[in-house]
Amino acid sequence: MWITTGGAIVIAATLLVQLHHWLAFIILLPGMMLAFTYHAWIRIGLLTVVAMQAFGSSSGFNLQKLAWVALVPVTLAFAARSKSRLDLTMRPGGLITTQIIWTGYLALSVARSLLAGRATADVFRDSVPYITWSFALMWALDLSTSGAATVKRLAISVAGLSAVGMGLTWVTMRGGAALPSSMQFGTSMSMAGLGVILSASMLICRGTHPLPALCFTVSCIGLILSGSRTFLIVPVSLLVLLAGVPRLGLKGIFRLGAIAGLICLSLKALPAVTELIGVHPDFLTRRSMALLNFSQSHDASALGRARSYDEALRVWMENPLWGKGPGPIFTSYGGLQTTSLDTPLTFPAKFGILGIVILVALILQLIKVVRSVAKSADLEWRLATTAFGVYMLMYLPFGGAFDDKGLGLALCLILGGTLTSARETHASRPST
């Protein structure tokens, strides 16, 4: 009952905020606060939904951003007092220490940017990705106090919604349709890719179920609509999933057939979806050409992305050790105007060699913790975690993976699911 009630409250509250029905929102507030206090999955779900709204909104401060800023310390306070018991072989001390070091370094970088005269709103907006993945483990630990089935439903639902939101947002931003702002939310490559990977893993390991099948289908449609390189990387992640299955057997072959059928269904439904939301008929064709055409000069083309590498490297060399700090430091390159350089060199340009050293230490500690916990997790979570890691590694050359605003949320969901699965498996073993 709590799951149904809490889910209804989160969904209703989100819709009411979007529609600005403040009176109804105030009426729901007591129930929301009660559910928020007692259920970690509602805390993380609300944090994720608000973040998607905030990340997809325009520059400057607004209600969504202020709500997200308020939710971060509150959810961290709950995470700090989480009663999760993950004795297993997990030793998160090194990871937590490294995260504290990174958080301190990020605070110093933010202070440097503010002292340099950069606008507070711009510095905050640029710092959001690094704040989210700094606290991903804490949120995941809190989420792991929920039941495995609940975390699974939350993860694939939110990730699938994010994929749809990215598709609708990019269609509008790239001139494919004129959609209202209420339909544009979130542009996270991490979250969108997680929707496909996690739902596919569940379909392979558990068979065809309505929610994973729906999530997989809408995630595929969202990625195609986005016209992004993400859709070119996802198939490789699916191959990683297949390679990790010990034995497919007859059931596995039928499940692969179901996945192939869902992909065909997504492609078949795409024309109807584009017509429904008013996408220009030649939008996907134009986007496909832009992805592959190196002769164009705009930022969305391959040539524009290649020039972003040169500019990010130039900015990094201006301050190799410390970087330039977060904020709008990238203004133009080769006569082309841009506000963001979507390359892996963006991170060292902002945080320098010291930032890279801390980041590498953080990744190594994270891998160590995940490997120790994943041994006790279900196969679907082990496969999804591996495939997601490969997906992010392949995404890195095409853009700033660590600058993706949804990376921390995606890590929270997949780590939370893995931790929950490992905890329940560990608890079910007979004591010796």
C-alpha positions as CSV (number, residue, x, y, z in Angstrom):
1,M,0.0,0.0,0.0
2,W,2.8,2.4,0.9
3,I,4.4,1.9,-2.5
4,T,1.2,2.7,-4.4
5,T,0.4,5.6,-2.2
6,G,3.9,7.0,-2.2
7,G,4.2,6.6,-6.0
8,A,0.9,8.4,-6.5
9,I,2.0,11.3,-4.3
10,V,5.3,11.7,-6.1
11,I,3.6,11.6,-9.6
12,A,0.8,13.9,-8.6
13,A,3.0,16.4,-6.9
14,T,5.3,16.5,-10.0
15,L,2.4,17.1,-12.3
16,L,0.9,19.7,-10.0
17,V,4.1,21.6,-9.7
18,Q,4.5,21.5,-13.5
19,L,0.9,22.8,-13.9
20,H,1.3,25.4,-11.1
21,H,-1.7,24.2,-9.2
22,W,-0.2,25.4,-5.9
23,L,-3.3,25.0,-3.8
24,A,-3.6,21.3,-4.6
25,F,0.2,20.9,-4.0
26,I,-0.1,22.4,-0.5
27,I,-3.0,20.0,0.3
28,L,-0.7,17.1,-0.7
29,L,2.3,18.4,1.2
30,P,1.6,16.6,4.6
31,G,1.4,13.2,2.9
32,M,4.5,13.9,0.8
33,M,6.5,14.9,3.9
34,L,5.4,11.7,5.7
35,A,6.3,9.5,2.8
36,F,9.5,11.4,2.2
37,T,10.6,10.8,5.8
38,Y,9.9,7.1,6.0
39,H,10.8,5.8,2.5
40,A,14.2,6.2,0.9
41,W,13.0,5.4,-2.6
42,I,10.5,8.3,-2.5
43,R,13.3,10.7,-1.4
44,I,15.6,9.6,-4.2
45,G,12.7,9.5,-6.7
46,L,11.6,13.0,-5.8
47,L,15.3,14.2,-6.0
48,T,15.7,12.7,-9.4
49,V,12.4,14.0,-10.9
50,V,13.1,17.5,-9.5
51,A,16.6,17.3,-10.9
52,M,15.4,16.4,-14.4
53,Q,13.1,19.4,-14.3
54,A,15.9,21.7,-13.0
55,F,18.5,20.5,-15.5
56,G,16.2,20.9,-18.4
57,S,15.2,24.5,-17.5
58,S,16.7,27.7,-18.7
59,S,19.7,29.5,-17.3
60,G,19.4,31.4,-14.0
61,F,17.6,30.5,-10.8
62,N,14.0,29.3,-10.9
63,L,11.7,27.3,-8.6
64,Q,12.9,23.9,-9.9
65,K,16.6,24.8,-9.2
66,L,15.8,26.1,-5.8
67,A,13.8,23.0,-4.9
68,W,16.8,20.8,-6.0
69,V,19.2,22.9,-4.0
70,A,16.9,22.4,-0.9
71,L,16.6,18.6,-1.5
72,V,20.3,17.9,-1.8
73,P,21.3,18.6,1.9
74,V,18.0,17.1,3.2
75,T,18.5,13.8,1.3
76,L,22.1,13.7,2.3
77,A,21.1,14.1,6.0
78,F,18.8,11.1,5.6
79,A,21.6,9.2,3.9
80,A,24.0,9.9,6.7
81,R,21.7,8.3,9.2
82,S,20.8,5.4,7.0
83,K,20.7,2.1,8.8
84,S,21.9,0.1,5.7
85,R,23.9,-3.0,6.8
86,L,26.2,-3.9,4.0
87,D,28.8,-5.9,5.8
88,L,29.6,-8.2,2.8
89,T,33.1,-7.5,1.6
90,M,32.4,-3.8,1.0
91,R,35.0,-1.4,2.3
92,P,33.8,2.1,1.3
93,G,36.2,4.0,3.6
94,G,38.7,4.7,0.8
95,L,35.9,5.9,-1.5
96,I,34.3,8.1,1.1
97,T,37.7,9.7,1.9
98,T,38.4,10.3,-1.8
99,Q,34.9,11.8,-2.2
100,I,35.6,14.2,0.7
101,I,38.9,15.3,-0.9
102,W,37.1,15.9,-4.2
103,T,34.3,17.8,-2.6
104,G,36.8,20.1,-0.9
105,Y,38.7,20.6,-4.1
106,L,35.4,21.4,-5.9
107,A,34.6,24.0,-3.2
108,L,38.0,25.6,-3.7
109,S,37.4,25.7,-7.5
110,V,34.0,27.3,-7.1
111,A,35.5,29.9,-4.7
112,R,38.2,30.7,-7.3
113,S,35.5,31.2,-10.0
114,L,33.4,33.5,-7.8
115,L,36.5,35.5,-6.8
116,A,37.3,35.8,-10.5
117,G,34.1,37.7,-11.0
118,R,32.0,35.0,-12.7
119,A,28.2,35.2,-12.1
120,T,27.0,33.1,-9.2
121,A,24.2,31.5,-11.2
122,D,26.6,30.4,-14.0
123,V,29.1,29.0,-11.6
124,F,26.4,27.0,-9.7
125,R,24.9,25.7,-13.0
126,D,28.3,24.6,-14.2
127,S,29.1,22.9,-10.8
128,V,25.9,20.8,-10.7
129,P,27.3,17.7,-12.5
130,Y,30.2,17.4,-10.1
131,I,28.0,17.9,-7.1
132,T,25.7,15.1,-8.1
133,W,28.3,12.4,-8.7
134,S,30.2,13.5,-5.6
135,F,27.2,12.4,-3.5
136,A,26.1,9.4,-5.6
137,L,27.3,6.8,-3.2
138,M,25.6,8.4,-0.2
139,W,22.3,8.5,-2.1
140,A,22.8,4.9,-3.2
141,L,23.4,3.8,0.4
142,D,20.1,5.5,1.4
143,L,18.3,4.0,-1.6
144,S,19.6,0.5,-0.7
145,T,17.4,0.5,2.5
146,S,14.4,0.0,0.2
147,G,13.3,-3.4,-1.2
148,A,15.0,-4.8,-4.3
149,A,11.7,-4.9,-6.3
150,T,10.9,-1.3,-5.4
151,V,14.4,0.0,-6.4
152,K,14.2,-1.9,-9.7
153,R,10.8,-0.3,-10.6
154,L,12.1,3.2,-9.6
155,A,15.3,2.9,-11.5
156,I,13.8,1.8,-14.8
157,S,10.9,4.1,-14.6
158,V,13.0,7.2,-13.9
159,A,15.6,6.3,-16.5
160,G,13.0,5.6,-19.1
161,L,11.3,8.9,-18.4
162,S,14.7,10.6,-18.7
163,A,15.2,9.1,-22.2
164,V,11.8,10.4,-23.3
165,G,12.6,13.8,-21.9
166,M,16.0,14.0,-23.6
167,G,14.4,13.1,-26.9
168,L,11.7,15.8,-26.6
169,T,14.1,18.4,-25.4
170,W,16.6,17.8,-28.2
171,V,13.9,17.8,-30.9
172,T,12.9,21.3,-29.8
173,M,16.4,22.6,-29.3
174,R,17.5,21.4,-32.7
175,G,14.5,22.9,-34.5
176,G,12.7,19.7,-35.1
177,A,9.4,20.7,-33.4
178,A,8.0,23.6,-31.3
179,L,7.1,21.8,-28.1
180,P,5.9,23.6,-25.0
181,S,8.4,23.9,-22.1
182,S,6.4,21.6,-20.0
183,M,7.4,18.7,-22.3
184,Q,11.1,19.5,-22.2
185,F,13.0,18.1,-19.3
186,G,16.4,16.6,-18.9
187,T,19.2,16.1,-21.4
188,S,21.3,13.5,-19.6
189,M,23.0,11.0,-21.8
190,S,23.9,8.9,-18.7
191,M,20.3,8.6,-17.6
192,A,18.9,7.9,-21.1
193,G,21.5,5.2,-21.7
194,L,20.7,3.6,-18.4
195,G,17.1,3.3,-19.3
196,V,17.9,1.0,-22.3
197,I,20.7,-0.9,-20.5
198,L,18.8,-1.6,-17.3
199,S,15.5,-2.6,-18.9
200,A,17.4,-4.8,-21.4
201,S,19.3,-6.5,-18.6
202,M,16.0,-7.3,-16.8
203,L,14.4,-8.6,-19.9
204,I,17.3,-10.9,-20.6
205,C,17.6,-12.3,-17.1
206,R,13.9,-12.3,-16.0
207,G,12.0,-12.6,-19.2
208,T,9.4,-10.2,-20.7
209,H,7.6,-8.2,-18.1
210,P,5.4,-5.1,-18.8
211,L,7.4,-2.4,-17.0
212,P,10.9,-3.3,-18.4
213,A,9.4,-3.9,-21.8
214,L,7.7,-0.4,-21.8
215,C,10.8,1.3,-20.5
216,F,13.0,-0.4,-23.1
217,T,10.6,0.7,-25.9
218,V,10.1,4.3,-24.8
219,S,13.9,4.7,-24.1
220,C,14.7,3.5,-27.7
221,I,12.2,6.0,-29.1
222,G,13.6,8.8,-26.9
223,L,17.1,8.1,-28.0
224,I,16.2,8.0,-31.7
225,L,14.3,11.3,-31.3
226,S,17.2,12.9,-29.7
227,G,19.3,12.5,-32.8
228,S,22.4,12.1,-30.6
229,R,25.4,9.8,-30.7
230,T,24.1,8.1,-27.7
231,F,21.9,5.9,-29.9
232,L,25.0,4.7,-31.8
233,I,26.8,3.6,-28.6
234,V,23.9,1.8,-26.9
235,P,24.0,-1.3,-29.2
236,V,27.5,-2.0,-28.1
237,S,26.3,-2.0,-24.5
238,L,23.6,-4.5,-25.4
239,L,26.3,-6.7,-26.9
240,V,28.2,-6.5,-23.6
241,L,25.0,-7.6,-21.8
242,L,24.8,-10.7,-24.1
243,A,28.4,-11.5,-23.6
244,G,28.0,-11.6,-19.9
245,V,25.2,-14.1,-19.8
246,P,26.6,-17.5,-18.8
247,R,24.2,-19.6,-21.0
248,L,21.3,-18.3,-23.0
249,G,19.5,-21.6,-23.5
250,L,16.1,-21.8,-25.2
251,K,14.6,-19.3,-22.8
252,G,17.4,-16.8,-23.5
253,I,16.8,-17.1,-27.2
254,F,13.2,-16.3,-26.8
255,R,14.1,-13.3,-24.6
256,L,16.5,-12.0,-27.3
257,G,13.7,-12.4,-29.8
258,A,11.4,-10.3,-27.5
259,I,14.0,-7.6,-27.3
260,A,14.5,-7.6,-31.1
261,G,10.7,-7.4,-31.4
262,L,10.6,-4.4,-29.0
263,I,13.3,-2.6,-31.1
264,C,11.2,-3.2,-34.2
265,L,8.2,-1.9,-32.4
266,S,10.1,1.2,-31.4
267,L,11.0,1.9,-35.1
268,K,7.5,1.1,-36.2
269,A,6.0,3.5,-33.7
270,L,8.5,6.3,-34.4
271,P,6.6,7.8,-37.4
272,A,3.4,7.9,-35.4
273,V,5.2,9.5,-32.4
274,T,6.9,12.2,-34.6
275,E,3.5,13.0,-36.2
276,L,1.8,13.2,-32.8
277,I,4.2,15.7,-31.4
278,G,4.7,17.6,-34.7
279,V,8.3,16.8,-35.6
280,H,9.4,18.0,-39.0
281,P,9.4,15.0,-41.4
282,D,13.1,15.5,-42.4
283,F,14.4,16.1,-38.9
284,L,15.9,12.7,-38.3
285,T,17.5,12.7,-41.7
286,R,19.1,16.1,-41.1
287,R,20.4,15.0,-37.7
288,S,21.9,11.8,-39.1
289,M,23.8,13.8,-41.7
290,A,25.0,16.2,-39.1
291,L,26.4,13.4,-37.0
292,L,28.5,12.1,-39.8
293,N,29.3,15.3,-41.8
294,F,32.7,16.6,-40.9
295,S,32.5,19.5,-43.4
296,Q,29.9,21.5,-41.6
297,S,30.9,24.4,-39.3
298,H,28.3,24.5,-36.7
299,D,28.6,23.2,-33.1
300,A,26.2,20.2,-33.7
301,S,28.4,18.8,-36.5
302,A,31.4,16.5,-36.2
303,L,33.7,19.3,-37.2
304,G,32.3,21.5,-34.5
305,R,33.0,18.8,-31.9
306,A,36.6,18.4,-33.2
307,R,37.2,22.1,-32.8
308,S,35.9,21.9,-29.3
309,Y,38.8,19.6,-28.5
310,D,41.3,22.2,-29.7
311,E,39.6,25.0,-27.7
312,A,39.3,22.9,-24.5
313,L,43.0,22.0,-24.8
314,R,43.9,25.7,-25.2
315,V,42.0,26.7,-22.1
316,W,43.6,23.8,-20.1
317,M,47.1,24.9,-21.1
318,E,46.4,28.4,-19.7
319,N,46.3,26.9,-16.2
320,P,47.5,23.2,-16.4
321,L,47.7,22.5,-12.7
322,W,44.5,24.0,-11.3
323,G,42.4,24.6,-14.4
324,K,40.1,27.6,-14.9
325,G,37.3,26.5,-12.5
326,P,33.6,26.1,-13.3
327,G,31.7,28.9,-15.1
328,P,31.3,30.2,-18.6
329,I,34.9,30.1,-19.6
330,F,34.4,28.8,-23.1
331,T,33.0,31.6,-25.3
332,S,34.2,31.1,-28.9
333,Y,36.5,29.1,-31.1
334,G,37.5,29.6,-34.7
335,G,34.9,32.3,-35.0
336,L,32.1,30.0,-33.8
337,Q,30.1,31.0,-30.8
338,T,29.3,28.4,-28.2
339,T,28.6,28.2,-24.5
340,S,29.7,24.6,-23.8
341,L,32.5,22.5,-25.1
342,D,31.3,18.9,-25.0
343,T,34.6,17.0,-24.9
344,P,36.5,14.9,-22.4
345,L,39.0,17.7,-22.2
346,T,36.4,20.0,-20.6
347,F,37.0,18.5,-17.2
348,P,40.8,19.1,-17.1
349,A,40.2,22.6,-18.5
350,K,38.1,23.3,-15.5
351,F,40.0,21.4,-12.8
352,G,43.5,20.9,-14.1
353,I,45.9,18.0,-13.4
354,L,45.0,18.0,-9.7
355,G,41.4,17.4,-10.6
356,I,42.4,14.5,-12.9
357,V,44.4,12.9,-10.2
358,I,41.5,13.0,-7.7
359,L,39.1,11.8,-10.4
360,V,41.2,8.8,-11.3
361,A,41.5,7.9,-7.6
362,L,37.7,8.3,-7.2
363,I,37.1,6.0,-10.2
364,L,39.5,3.3,-8.9
365,Q,37.9,3.4,-5.5
366,L,34.4,3.2,-7.0
367,I,35.4,0.2,-9.1
368,K,36.8,-1.5,-6.1
369,V,33.6,-1.1,-4.1
370,V,31.4,-2.1,-7.0
371,R,33.4,-5.2,-7.7
372,S,33.2,-6.3,-4.0
373,V,29.5,-5.8,-3.8
374,A,28.5,-7.0,-7.2
375,K,29.7,-10.5,-6.3
376,S,26.6,-10.9,-4.2
377,A,24.2,-9.1,-6.4
378,D,21.8,-10.7,-8.9
379,L,23.0,-11.3,-12.5
380,E,20.8,-8.6,-13.9
381,W,22.4,-5.9,-11.8
382,R,25.9,-7.3,-12.4
383,L,25.3,-7.2,-16.2
384,A,23.7,-3.8,-16.1
385,T,26.6,-2.3,-14.0
386,T,29.2,-3.7,-16.4
387,A,27.3,-2.6,-19.5
388,F,26.8,0.9,-18.1
389,G,30.5,1.2,-17.4
390,V,31.3,0.2,-21.0
391,Y,28.6,2.7,-22.2
392,M,30.1,5.6,-20.3
393,L,33.7,4.6,-21.4
394,M,32.5,4.6,-25.0
395,Y,30.6,7.9,-24.6
396,L,33.7,9.7,-23.2
397,P,35.4,10.4,-26.6
398,F,32.1,11.9,-27.9
399,G,31.5,14.3,-25.1
400,G,32.2,15.3,-21.5
401,A,30.9,12.2,-19.7
402,F,31.9,13.7,-16.3
403,D,30.1,16.9,-17.1
404,D,26.8,15.2,-17.7
405,K,24.3,16.6,-15.2
406,G,22.6,13.2,-14.8
407,L,25.7,11.1,-14.2
408,G,25.4,11.3,-10.4
409,L,21.7,10.3,-10.6
410,A,22.5,7.4,-12.9
411,L,25.2,6.2,-10.6
412,C,22.9,6.5,-7.6
413,L,20.2,4.3,-9.2
414,I,22.5,1.6,-10.5
415,L,24.6,1.5,-7.4
416,G,21.5,1.6,-5.2
417,G,20.1,-1.4,-7.1
418,T,23.3,-3.4,-6.9
419,L,23.7,-2.7,-3.2
420,T,20.0,-3.6,-2.5
421,S,20.3,-6.9,-4.4
422,A,23.6,-7.7,-2.6
423,R,22.1,-6.9,0.8
424,E,19.0,-9.1,0.2
425,T,21.2,-11.9,-1.1
426,H,23.5,-11.7,1.8
427,A,20.6,-11.6,4.3
428,S,19.0,-14.7,2.7
429,R,22.1,-16.8,3.2
430,P,22.1,-19.1,6.2
431,S,24.3,-18.0,9.0
432,T,27.2,-20.2,9.9
